[in-house]
């Protein structure tokens, strides 16, 4: 379980990351910088950069998650591979499968499955996220990109950072969303009241979500949603914030008698091949549980 610590700065000329390391010697500088990047360290309620110079009296809140597992083991879990070349894989992730191990979920993840099929991935990138260049929430299904070598991983991560990757999702929301196209622009950060959740907050990271109505179904709207940035839980937070919560989303949305998980599916994924620079795009149809949910509400 996460532990929340509060500090009042007593050094008016210290860098944030160095100051936290001094007070938590069990944390490496790299881990502290990762906590900052993940929005788990705030100064006066705002997410800050590692090099921020503190002022005496600044209020720090540090949320430290449990220590991650030491090792990731291969597990015989089926993979739905829709494309493969020497550099990468595109997989169709089912709902219910976590992407990589976490302290509360050390096994039975997509990474465990990848290592069983491609043992050499253990030497690529982060030991807990080998080959991973982006992620989907556990209960979001659909297309994911995985690198098979270090050069491809660096190239693909660069494409995500430059926002040149097409990431589109199908989402069902409660209510009739109008107008039928739009962009939601609102900063996202840790919810100051519930640190396990994200929220639209002042001082959060810039986030933009583009949507287009596919069709109205009674008091629901089926959307294609495109991420213009890639913040944690972005679609779910943004749609909930404007009053059109994702159906089946127990955290930010609205529960549904038709679904045991959120109606969110990564339906389109487009990027440039590292080997040639050619743009390529893949599509994934709605899985059976989401098709059935649409039939049940019609």
Buried (B, 14 or more C-beta within 10 A) or exposed (E): EEEEEEBEBEBEEBBBBBBBBEEBEEBEEEBBBBBBEEBBBBBEEBBBEBEBEBEEEBEBBBBBBEEBBEEBEBBEBEBEEBBEBEBBBBBBBBBEBBBBBBEEEBEBBBBBBBBBBBEEBBEBBEBBBBBBBBBBBBBBBBBBBBBBBEEBBEBBBBBBEEEEBBBBBBBBBBBBBEEBEBEBEBBBBBBBEEBEBBBBBEBBBEBBBBBEBBEBBEEBBBBBBBBBBBBBBBBBBBBBBBEBBBBBBEBBBBEBEBBBBBBBBBBBBBBBBBEEEEEBEBEBEBBEBBEEBBEEBE
